[in-house]
């Protein structure tokens, strides 16, 4: 088969980068507005009878339900992506995510309809999770399969600038509305971020309709190598690489969730006596996202030069080293230190792993089942790391009187899992993605 560089189409590369970026922006816009709403306002809106602590745990449980649905979305849409092409999946996932998010903004609260609102919230969160279960897998697969091989780390990280744009939009929106009067915020203003997400959906669908299918999938069709059962083939040939992908994601996805949701809830509980406390967390995420937009691409480019595994390994080690000191500083209650910790933890620690991961996960798998492999690696880890972190963490914080050690130890363990996993990970820089076999 031809080297990957021979099949690069500059127009397709630009369109793929833009399409993936807008999709990533929407996913993480949804991710952050839902995560921040779970930490700050869903408890009194939908779970009033459970009280403050019980309501927070229930609110984070709905957040976790979305993560639990993601592997099923990964299986469904991964199958479609490997069987019928990458492009159809990118249209389906963006529509499902955006519609579910928009509908959340229309839900009745407990005071308006009792538990009906909570039930519908869970259903819509499941739909949101199904769509998100293949969105990032589609973005990484798409861009990796059209990027030039020597700069694949750089180009594969570019769509993840969309993550930071989505974070900026989501956290920025909540930072602003959190300044409003409590009655206005819980009355109608909380709905605006969810309803506004529809604009991103329209833009994303328009862009993705103009995409071509990837050169890799075209080659599979040309040589009649399209797999009829990608899930079965993945199970037979790729269990080790899926486990590697899960291990790598624990430190990155787990700490991302910890810093963006659980830390915000921790600060709200600790600093609730201060005016504007609900502004501190979203504002910190806003600052961290600004740094992350630059650093994720930098670390992706560094993985082109030094290899995916070394960059990932040192990123995980850095996250582990700062874990305990970082959350001790947060507990001091100084707003500037909180924002510094969030910027360093998310901007350096998380992005040092996410940057090389963008190309690494697609490179781990053969072309016939790549979409499914990436989706399963991402989404199974998302359940364990991203989805359970807020729920388990909220329970532990309640049991320990909001001890900062809970957060520090949690962050440390997640980072060490990824650090150890790098020693079992093959170096994939420069791999030809037309190959049928796994790395």
VEXPAFI-333501 format. One record per residue: residue number from 1; x, y, z of N, C-alpha, C in turn. Coordinates in steps of 0.05 Angstrom, whole numbers. Each point is the difference from the previous one (the first is absolute). Example, Ala and Ser with C-alpha at 12.3 -4.5 7.8 and 13.67 -1.06 7.14 Angstrom:
BEGIN
   n  neast nnorth    nup caeast canorth   caup  ceast cnorth    cup
   1    264   -114    156    -18      24      0     18     24      0
   2     -7     21    -14     16      24      1    -15     22     14
END
This chain:
BEGIN
   n  neast nnorth    nup caeast canorth   caup  ceast cnorth    cup
   1     17    -24      0    -17      24      0     17     25      0
   2    -10     22     -9     15      25     -2      4     12     27
   3     22     15      4      5      14     24    -22     21      4
   4     -5      7     25    -22      19      6      5     27    -12
   5     25      9     -3      5      26    -11    -10      3    -29
   6     -1    -23    -14     -8       1    -28    -30      5     -4
   7    -16     -2     21    -28       3     -3    -11     25     14
   8     17     18      7     -8      25     14    -13     19    -21
   9    -24      9      6    -14      20    -16     -2     26     17
  10     13     22     -8      0      24     17    -28     11      5
  11    -17     -1    -20    -28      10      4    -14    -17     21
  12      2    -26     -4    -13     -19     19     12      4     28
  13     26      5      2     13       3     26    -12     25     14
  14     -3     22    -15    -11      24     12    -29     -4      9
  15    -16    -13    -18    -28      -5      7     -2    -19     24
  16     17    -21      0     -1     -19     23      7     13     26
  17     20     18     -1      9      14     24    -22     17     11
  18    -13     15    -18    -22      18      8    -24    -16     10
  19     -7    -21    -15    -24     -16      8      4    -13     27
  20     24    -11      4      6     -13     26      1     21     23
  21     11     23     -6      2      21     21    -27      9      9
  22    -18      5    -19    -27       9      8    -15    -21     16
  23      3    -26     -8    -12     -21     15     11     -3     28
  24     27      3      2     12      -1     27     -9     24     17
  25     -3     23    -13    -10      23     15    -28     -5     11
  26    -18    -12    -17    -27      -5     10      1    -21     22
  27     15    -21     -3      1     -21     20      9     12     27
  28     21     15     -1     10      11     26    -15     24     10
  29    -14     14    -17    -19      20      9    -21    -14     16
  30    -12    -22    -12    -20     -15     15     12    -12     26
  31     24    -10     -2     14     -13     22      2     20     24
  32      9     24     -6      6      19     21    -26     13     11
  33    -19      6    -18    -24      12     11    -16    -20     17
  34      1    -26     -8    -14     -20     16     16     -5     26
  35     27     -2     -2     16      -5     24     -3     23     20
  36      1     25    -10     -3      23     18    -28      2     11
  37    -20     -6    -16    -27       0      9     -4    -21     22
  38     13    -24     -4     -2     -21     20     12      9     27
  39     23     14     -2     14       9     24    -14     23     14
  40    -14     17    -16     -9      26     11    -30      3      3
  41    -16    -11    -18    -28       8      0    -21    -23     -3
  42      8    -23    -11    -20     -21     -5    -12    -11     26
  43     16     -1     21    -10     -11     26    -26     14      9
  44      0     26      3    -25      13      9    -22      0    -21
  45      7     -2    -26    -19       1    -21    -16    -26     -3
  46     14    -23      1    -12     -25     -7     -1    -20     24
  47     16      4     20      3     -20     22     -5     13     27
  48    -19     18      2     -6      15     24     -4    -17     25
  49    -16    -22     -2     -5     -15     25     24    -14     12
  50     22     -2    -15     23     -15     10     19     17     17
  51     -5     26      2     18      17     16     25      7    -15
  52     18     15     12     24      11    -14     19    -23     -8
  53      9    -16     19     19     -21     -7    -12    -22    -17
  54    -24     -9      7    -14     -20    -16     -6      9    -28
  55     -8     26     -2     -6      11    -26     25      2    -18
  56     23      7     13     25       2    -16      8    -27    -10
  57     -2    -21     17      7     -27     -9    -19     -9    -22
  58    -26      5      3    -19      -7    -22      6     15    -25
  59      7     25      3      6      17    -24     25    -11    -14
  60     21     -8     15     23     -11    -12     -6    -28    -11
  61    -20    -14     11     -7     -26    -11    -11      2    -28
  62    -16     21     -5    -10       4    -27     23      7    -19
  63     19     15     11     25       6    -16     14    -26     -7
  64      1    -19     19     13     -26     -4    -15    -17    -19
  65    -27      2     -1    -16     -16    -18      7      5    -29
  66      6     25     -6      9       7    -27     25    -15     -8
  67     19     -2     19     24     -15     -5     -5    -30     -2
  68    -19    -10     15     -7     -29     -2    -11     -6    -27
  69    -14     19    -12    -12      -5    -27     21      2    -22
  70     23     13      5     19       5    -21     11    -26    -13
  71      7    -21     16     10     -24    -14    -20    -12    -19
  72    -26      1      7    -20     -10    -18     -1     17    -26
  73      2     26      3      2      17    -23     25     -6    -16
  74     22     -6     14     25      -7    -14     -4    -26    -16
  75    -13    -20     11     -5     -25    -14    -18      4    -24
  76    -22     15      4    -19       4    -22     12     15    -23
  77     11     24      7     11      17    -21     28     -9    -10
  78     14    -14     18     26     -12     -9     -5    -20    -22
  79    -21    -17      4     -8     -19    -20     -6     14    -27
  80    -17     21      2     -7      14    -24     24     12    -13
  81     18     12     16     24      13    -11     19    -19    -14
  82      3    -24     10     18     -20    -12    -14    -15    -23
  83    -26     -1      1    -15     -16    -20     -9     17    -23
  84     -8     25      5    -12      17    -22     15     26     -5
  85     20      6     17     15      24     -5      0     19     23
  86     21     18      1      3      18     23    -20     23     -2
  87     -6     10    -24    -16      24     -3    -29     -3     11
  88    -14    -22     -6    -28      -2     11     -1      2     30
  89     20    -12     14      0       1     29      2     29     10
  90     18     15    -13      4      28      9    -25     17     -2
  91    -17     -7    -19    -26      15     -3    -20    -10     21
  92     -1    -26      5    -19     -11     19      6      9     29
  93     25     -2      8      7       6     27     -4     30      7
  94      7     17    -18     -3      29      6    -30      7      3
  95    -17    -12    -17    -29       5      2    -12    -10     25
  96      8    -24      9    -11     -12     24      9     16     25
  97     25      7      2     10      15     23    -14     27      2
  98      0     14    -23    -11      27      1    -30      1      6
  99    -15    -18    -11    -29      -1      5     -6     -6     29
 100     15    -19     12     -4      -7     28      7     24     18
 101     22     13     -6      8      23     16    -21     22     -1
 102    -10      6    -24    -21      20     -3    -25     -7     16
 103     -7    -25      0    -24      -9     14      3      3     30
 104     24     -3     11      4       4     28     -8     28      9
 105      5     19    -18     -8      28      6    -29      5      1
 106    -16    -20     -8    -29       3      0    -14    -16     23
 107     16    -13     16    -11     -18     21    -15     15     22
 108    -22    -12     11    -12      11     24     16     -7     25
 109      1     18     19     15      -6     25    -18    -14     20
 110     11     -7     23    -16     -14     21    -24     16      9
 111      4     26      2    -22      17      9    -23      2    -20
 112      7     -6    -25    -20       2    -22    -14    -26     -6
 113     15    -22      2    -11     -26     -8      9    -24     18
 114     10      6     23      8     -22     18     24    -15    -12
 115      0    -26      2     23     -16     -9      1     -4    -30
 116    -20      9    -15      0      -3    -29     25     12    -12
 117      7     24      9     23      14    -11     26    -16      4
 118      3    -13     24     24     -16      6      1    -24    -18
 119    -23    -13     -5     -1     -24    -17      7      7    -28
 120    -11     22    -11      7       9    -27     29      9     -2
 121     10     11     21     28       8      1     19    -24     -4
 122     -7    -22     13     16     -24     -2     -2    -11    -29
 123    -24     -1    -11     -3     -10    -27     16     16    -21
 124     -2     27      3     15      17    -19     30     -2      4
 125      8     -4     25     28      -3      5     10    -26    -12
 126    -16    -21     -1      8     -25    -13      3      4    -30
 127    -19     14    -12      2       6    -29     25     17     -6
 128      5     19     17     24      17     -2     25    -18      1
 129      0    -19     18     23     -17      3      4    -19    -24
 130    -22    -10    -11      1     -17    -24     14     15    -23
 131     -8     25     -4     12      15    -21     29      7      5
 132      6      7     25     28       7      7     18    -24     -1
 133    -12    -25      2     15     -24      1     17     -5    -25
 134     -6     13    -22     16      -4    -24      9     26    -12
 135     -7     23     12      7      26    -12     31      3      0
 136     12     -3     23     29       4      1     15    -23    -15
 137    -10    -24      2     12     -22    -16     -1      7    -29
 138    -23     11     -9     -2       7    -28     19     23     -8
 139      3     19     18     17      23     -5     29     -9     -3
 140      9    -16     20     28      -9     -1      6    -19    -23
 141    -19    -17     -6      4     -19    -23      0     16    -26
 142    -19     18     -3     -2      16    -25     26     15     -5
 143      9     16     19     22      18     -5     26    -16     -3
 144      3    -22     15     24     -16     -1      3    -14    -28
 145    -23     -7    -11      0     -14    -26      4     19    -24
 146     -2     26      4      5      18    -22     25     17      4
 147     13     -1     24     23      17      6     25    -12    -12
 148     20     17     -6     27     -10     -9     13    -15     23
 149     13    -22     -6     10     -18     21     20     13     19
 150     18     17    -11     21      12     16    -10     22     18
 151    -24     10     -5    -11      21     17    -28     -8     11
 152     -4    -26      2    -26     -10      8     -6      8     29
 153     19      1     18     -4       8     27    -10     28      2
 154     12     18    -16     -8      28     -1    -29      3    -11
 155     -5    -12    -23    -26       3    -12    -22    -14     16
 156      6    -23     11    -20     -15     16     -7     16     25
 157     18     17     10     -6      16     24    -16     25     -6
 158      1      9    -25    -13      25     -8    -30     -1      6
 159    -15    -21     -7    -28       0      6     -6      2     30
 160     19     -7     16     -4       1     29      3     28     11
 161      8     18    -17     -3      29      7    -30      6      2
 162    -16    -15    -15    -29       2      2    -10     -7     28
 163     14    -18     13     -7      -7     28      3     25     17
 164     22     15     -4      5      24     16    -20     22     -7
 165     -7      1    -26    -20      20     -8    -27     -7     13
 166     -7    -25      0    -25      -9     14      1      6     30
 167     24     -4     12      4       6     28     -3     30      5
 168     12     16    -17     -2      29      3    -29      9     -2
 169    -14    -11    -20    -28       7     -3    -17     -9     24
 170      4    -25      8    -16     -11     22      6     13     26
 171     26      1      7      8      11     26     -5     30      0
 172      5     13    -23     -4      29     -1    -30      7      4
 173    -17    -16    -13    -29       5      3     -8     -3     30
 174     10    -21     13     -8      -5     28     13     21     18
 175     24      9     -7     13      20     17    -16     26      0
 176    -13      6    -23    -17      24     -2    -26     -4     14
 177    -14    -22     -6    -27      -3     12      1     -5     30
 178     24    -10     10      3      -5     29      0     26     16
 179      5     22    -14      0      26     13    -29     10      4
 180    -19    -12    -13    -28      10      2    -12     -7     27
 181    -22     13      6    -15      -6     24     -9    -29      0
 182      1    -12     24     -5     -29      3    -28     -7    -11
 183    -20     16      5    -27      -6     -9     -2      0    -30
 184     14     20    -12      0       1    -30     15    -23    -12
 185     23     -7     12     16     -22    -10    -16    -26      1
 186    -13     -6     22    -15     -25      3    -27      1    -12
 187     -9     24     -7    -26       3    -12     -1     -5    -30
 188     18     14    -15      0      -4    -29     27      2    -13
 189     19     15     13     25       6    -13     18    -25     -5
 190     -3    -21     18     15     -24     -4     -5    -14    -26
 191    -24      5    -12     -8     -13    -25     16     10    -24
 192      8     25      1     12      13    -24     25    -15    -11
 193     19     -9     17     23     -14    -11     -7    -25    -16
 194    -21    -15     10     -8     -24    -14    -14      6    -26
 195    -17     20      0    -15       7    -25     19     12    -21
 196     21     14      9     18      13    -18     18    -19    -16
 197      3    -25     11     16     -20    -13     -9     -8    -28
 198    -26      6     -5    -11      -6    -27     15     14    -22
 199     10     23      5     15      15    -20     25    -15     -9
 200     14    -13     19     23     -16     -7     -7    -24    -17
 201    -23    -12      5     -9     -23    -15     -4      8    -29
 202    -14     22     -5     -5       9    -27     26      4    -16
 203     19     13     13     26       6    -13     14    -27     -6
 204      1    -18     20     14     -25     -3    -12    -17    -22
 205    -26     -2     -2    -13     -16    -21      6     11    -27
 206     -1     27     -3      6      13    -25     29     -7    -10
 207     19      1     18     28      -5     -6      3    -30     -7
 208    -12    -17     15      5     -29     -4    -13    -11    -25
 209    -21     13     -9    -13      -9    -25     19      4    -24
 210     20     17      3     19       6    -22     25    -18      1
 211      1    -18     20     23     -18      3      0    -22    -21
 212     24     -9     -7      3     -25    -15      6    -23     19
 213     -4    -24     -9      9     -23     16     30     -1      2
 214     11    -12     21     29       1      4     14    -19    -21
 215     25      7     -7     15     -17    -19      3    -29     10
 216      3     -3     26      4     -27     11    -25    -17     -5
 217    -24     11      5    -24     -16     -4     -5     -5    -29
 218      7     19    -17     -2      -4    -29     18    -23     -9
 219     24     -2     11     17     -22     -6    -11    -27      9
 220    -13      0     23    -12     -24     10    -23     -9    -20
 221    -16     19     -9    -21      -7    -19     11     -9    -26
 222     21     13     -9     12      -6    -26     11    -29     -1
 223     12     -8     22     12     -27      1    -19    -20     14
 224    -25      8      4    -20     -18     12      9    -10     28
 225     12     17     16      9      -7     26    -17     11     22
 226    -23     12     -7    -18      10     21    -11    -23     17
 227      3      1     26     -7     -22     18    -30      0      4
 228    -12    -24      0    -29      -3      4     -7      2     30
 229     18     -9     17     -5       0     29     24     12     15
 230      2     27      0     23      12     13      2     -5     30
 231    -23     -3     13      0      -6     29     12    -27      5
 232     -8    -20    -15     11     -27      3     30     -1     -6
 233      8     14    -21     28       0     -7     17     14     22
 234    -11     22     10     14      14     21      3    -18     25
 235    -21    -14      7      1     -18     23     21    -22     -4
 236      2    -11    -24     19     -22     -6     29     10      0
 237      5     24    -11     27       7     -6     12     23     16
 238    -17     15     15      9      25     10     -5      5     30
 239     -5    -21     15     -6       5     29     23     14     14
 240     24     -8     -6     23      13     13      2     30     -6
 241     -4      7    -25      2      28     -7    -23     17     11
 242    -23    -12      2    -23      14     13      7      5     29
 243     11    -20     14      8       4     28     21     21      3
 244     19      1    -19     20      21      1    -13     27     -3
 245    -18      2    -19    -14      26     -4    -15      8     25
 246    -14    -19     13    -14       7     25     19     10     21
 247     23    -14      4     19       7     20     12     28     -5
 248      5      6    -26     11      26     -7    -20     22      7
 249    -25     -5     -4    -21      20      3     -6      6     30
 250      7    -18     18     -8       4     28     11     26     11
 251     25      5     -5     12      24     11    -10     25    -14
 252     -4     -1    -26     -8      23    -15    -30      6      4
 253    -17    -19     -6    -29       4      2     -9      3     29
 254     11    -16     18     -7       1     28      7     26     13
 255     24     10     -5      8      26     11    -15     23    -13
 256     -6     -2    -25    -16      20    -13    -27      3     13
 257    -13    -23      6    -26       0     13      2     10     29
 258     22     -8     13      4       8     28      3     30      3
 259     17     12    -17      5      28      1    -24     17     -9
 260    -16    -11    -18    -21      16    -12    -27     -2     14
 261     -4    -21     16    -26      -3     13      3     -3     30
 262     15    -21      9      2      -5     29     14     22     15
 263     20     11    -12     15      23     12    -19     24      3
 264    -17      5    -20    -19      22      2    -19     -4     23
 265    -10    -25      3    -19      -5     22     14      2     27
 266     25     -8      1     16       2     25      4     29      8
 267      6     17    -20      4      28      6    -26     13      9
 268    -22     -8    -13    -26      12      7     -8     -7     29
 269      7    -25      8     -6      -8     28     18     14     20
 270     26      3     -7     19      12     18     -2     30      1
 271     -7     13    -23      1      29     -2    -28     12     -2
 272    -20    -15      7    -27      10     -3     -7     25     16
 273     17      7     19     -5      24     16      8     25    -15
 274     15     -3    -22      9      24    -14    -19      7    -23
 275     -5     26     -4    -17       7    -23     13     -6    -26
 276    -16     -9    -19     11      -7    -27     15    -26     -1
 277     -4    -18     21     16     -25      0     -6    -17    -24
 278    -24      2    -11     -7     -17    -24     14     10    -25
 279     12     24      1     14      11    -22     29    -11     -2
 280     11     -8     23     29      -7      2      7    -24    -17
 281    -16    -22      2      6     -24    -16     -2      5    -30
 282    -23     10    -10     -1       5    -29     21     19    -10
 283      7     21     16     21      18     -9     27    -14     -1
 284      5    -18     19     25     -15     -1      2    -18    -24
 285    -22    -13     -7     -1     -16    -24      4     17    -25
 286    -10     24      0      3      18    -22     30      6     -5
 287     14      6     22     29       6     -2     15    -25     -9
 288     -6    -23     12     14     -24     -7     -5     -8    -29
 289    -24      5    -10     -6      -7    -28     17     17    -19
 290      5     25      7     16      18    -17     28    -11     -3
 291     12     -9     22     27     -13     -2     -1    -26    -15
 292    -21    -16      5     -2     -26    -12     -3      0    -30
 293    -13     21    -11     -3       2    -29     27      1    -14
 294     19     12     13     27       2    -12     16    -25      7
 295     -1     -9     25     17     -22      9     -7    -27    -12
 296    -25     -5     -5     -7     -27    -12     13     -3    -27
 297      1     21    -16     13      -2    -26     30     -2      3
 298     11     15     19     29      -2      6      8    -28      7
 299    -14    -13     18      7     -27      8     -5    -20    -23
 300    -20      5    -16     -4     -17    -24     24      2    -19
 301     10     25     -4     23       4    -17     25    -12     12
 302      3      2     27     24     -12     13      0    -30     -3
 303    -24    -12     -2     -1     -29     -3      9     -8    -29
 304     -3     18    -19     11      -5    -27     31     -1      1
 305     11     16     17     29       2      1     13    -21     19
 306    -12     -4     24     12     -17     20    -14    -27      4
 307    -23     -3    -13    -15     -25      3    -24      3     18
 308    -21    -16     -6    -25       2     16      4     -8     29
 309     14    -22      4      2     -12     27     17     17     19
 310     23     11     -8     16      16     19    -16     25      9
 311    -13     14    -18    -15      24      7    -23     -8     19
 312    -14    -21     -6    -22      -9     17     10     -7     28
 313     22    -14      1     11     -10     25      7     23     19
 314     13     20    -11      8      23     17    -24     17      8
 315    -20      0    -17    -25      15      7    -14    -14     23
 316     -2    -26      0    -12     -15     22     16      3     25
 317     26     -1     -2     17       3     23     -3     28     13
 318     -1     20    -17     -4      27     10    -26      3     14
 319    -21    -12    -11    -26       2     13      0    -14     28
 320     15    -22      1      2     -15     26     15     17     21
 321     22     13     -9     17      15     18    -15     24     12
 322    -16     13    -15    -14      24     10    -26     -6     15
 323     -9    -25      0    -27      -6     10     -4     10     29
 324     16     -9     18     -5       7     28      6     30      6
 325     22     11    -10      5      29      5    -22     17    -13
 326    -10     -8    -23    -20      17    -14    -25      2     16
 327    -11    -22     10    -25       2     14      2     10     29
 328     24     -1     11      6      13     25     -3     30     -4
 329     12     10    -22     -1      29     -6    -29      9     -4
 330    -16    -17    -14    -28       6     -4    -15      4     27
 331      6    -18     19    -13       1     26      6     25     16
 332     21     15     -7      7      24     14    -21     22     -6
 333    -15     -3    -22    -21      19     -5      7     26    -14
 334     26      2     -9      8      23    -15     -8     -2    -29
 335    -15     19    -10    -11      -2    -27     22     -2    -21
 336     21     17      3     22      -1    -19     14    -27     -1
 337      4    -12     23     12     -27      1    -18    -21    -12
 338    -26      3      4    -19     -19    -12      2      1    -31
 339      0     24    -10      2       3    -29     27     -9    -11
 340     21      4     16     27     -10     -8      0    -31     -2
 341    -12    -12     21     -1     -30      1    -16    -11    -24
 342    -23     12     -5    -16      -9    -23     14      3    -26
 343     15     23     -3     14       5    -25     23    -20     -4
 344     14     -6     22     23     -19     -2    -10    -29     -3
 345    -20     -7     16    -11     -27     -2    -12     -7    -26
 346    -17     18    -10    -14      -5    -26     18      7    -23
 347     13     23      2     16      11    -23     25    -16     -5
 348     14     -8     21     25     -15     -4     -4    -30      4
 349    -11     -8     23     -2     -28      6    -18    -15    -19
 350    -25      9     -4    -19     -14    -17      9      2    -29
 351      8     24     -9      6       3    -29     26    -14     -8
 352     19     -4     19     24     -15     -6     -6    -29     -7
 353    -23    -10     10     -9     -27     -7    -19      1    -25
 354    -18     19      0    -19       2    -22     13      6    -27
 355     21     17      0     13       7    -25     10    -24    -16
 356     17    -17     12      9     -24    -14    -22    -21     -4
 357    -19      0     18    -22     -20     -1    -16      2    -26
 358     -3     25    -10    -17       5    -23      8    -18    -24
 359     26     -3     -4     10     -17    -22      5    -28     10
 360      8     -3     24      8     -26     11    -23    -21     -1
 361    -24      8      9    -21     -20      0     -7    -10    -27
 362     -4     17    -21     -5     -11    -27     23    -17    -10
 363     24      7      7     24     -15     -9      2    -28     12
 364    -13     -4     23      1     -26     13    -14    -22    -15
 365    -20      8    -17    -18     -20    -12      3     -1    -30
 366     -6    -24    -11      0      -5    -28    -24     14    -13
 367      2      5    -26    -20      17    -14    -28    -12     -1
 368     -2    -27      1    -27     -13     -2    -18      5     24
 369     12      3     23    -16       3     25     10     24     16
 370     12     19    -13     12      23     15    -21     17     14
 371    -21      6    -13    -21      17     12    -11    -13     25
 372     -6    -26     -1    -11     -14     23     21     -2     22
 373     25     -5     -7     21      -2     20      5     26     15
 374      1     22    -15      3      26     13    -24      7     17
 375    -24     -6    -10    -24       6     16     -1    -16     26
 376      7    -26     -2     -1     -16     24     22      8     20
 377     23      7     -9     22       9     18     -8     26     14
 378    -12     18    -15     -8      26     11    -23     -3     19
 379    -20    -15     -8    -25       1     15     -2    -18     23
 380     14    -24     -1      1     -16     24     15     14     22
 381     22     14     -8     15      15     20    -16     24     10
 382    -17     11    -18    -17      23      8    -19     -7     22
 383    -10    -25      0    -18      -9     21     15     -1     27
 384     23    -14     -1     15      -5     25     13     26     10
 385     12     15    -18     14      24      9    -18     24      0
 386    -11      8    -22    -15      25     -2    -27     -2     15
 387    -15    -22     -4    -27      -1     11     -1     -6     30
 388     18    -18     10     -1      -7     28     15     20     18
 389     18     15    -11     16      19     17    -19     19     15
 390    -19     14    -13    -16      18     16    -18    -14     20
 391    -11    -24     -7    -18     -13     18     15    -11     24
 392     21    -15     -5     16     -12     22     12     23     17
 393     10     20    -14     13      22     14    -20     15     17
 394    -24      5    -10    -20      14     16     -7    -16     25
 395     -2    -27     -2     -5     -17     23     23      2     20
 396     24     -2    -10     24       1     18      2     28     13
 397     -6     21    -14      1      27     11    -20      2     23
 398    -24    -11     -5    -21       1     21      8    -16     25
 399     14    -22     -5      8     -17     23     23     11     15
 400     17     17    -13     24      10     13     -2     30      7
 401    -24     11     -1     -4      28      6     15     18    -19
 402     -1     -7    -26     13      16    -22     30      2      4
 403     13    -22      4     30       0      3     13      2    -27
 404     20     18     -2     15       4    -25     16    -25     -7
 405      6    -17     20     16     -24     -5    -14    -19    -19
 406    -27     -1      2    -15     -17    -18      6      7    -29
 407      0     26     -6      5       8    -28     29     -5     -7
 408     19      6     18     28      -4     -6      7    -29     -5
 409    -10    -18     17      7     -29     -3    -14    -11    -25
 410    -24      9     -6    -14      -9    -24     15      8    -25
 411      9     25     -1     15       9    -23     26    -15     -3
 412     14     -5     22     25     -15      0     -3    -28    -11
 413    -20    -15     10     -5     -27     -9     -6     -2    -30
 414    -17     18     -9     -7       1    -29     24      5    -17
 415     17     19      8     24       6    -16     20    -23      0
 416      3    -14     23     19     -22      2     -9    -24    -18
 417    -26     -4     -3    -10     -21    -17     10      5    -29
 418     -3     25     -9      9       7    -27     30     -2     -3
 419     14      9     21     30      -1     -1      9    -29     -3
 420    -11    -18     15      8     -29     -1     -8    -11    -28
 421    -23      8    -10     -9     -10    -26     19      7    -23
 422     13     22      2     18       8    -22     23    -20     -4
 423      7    -15     20     21     -20     -2     -9    -25    -15
 424    -26     -2     -5    -11     -22    -15    -10      9    -28
 425      4     25     -6    -10      12    -25     20      0    -22
 426     -6    -11    -23     19       1    -23      3     29    -10
 427     23      7    -10      4      26    -12    -12     -1    -28
 428    -18     19     -6    -15      -1    -25      7     23    -19
 429     17     18      7      6      23    -17      9     -9    -27
 430    -12     12    -21      7      -6    -28    -13    -25    -11
 431    -19    -12     14    -12     -25     -9    -18      6    -25
 432      0    -19    -19    -17       2    -23    -28    -10      7
 433    -19     18     -1    -28      -6      8    -15    -17    -20
 434     12     -5    -23    -13     -18    -19      4    -29      7
 435     18     -6     19      5     -28      8    -25    -12     14
 436     -4    -25     -6    -24     -14     12      5     -9     28
 437     25     -5      7      6     -12     27      4     22     21
 438     -3     -7     25      5      18     22     29      7      4
 439      5     22     14     28       6      8     10    -21     19
END
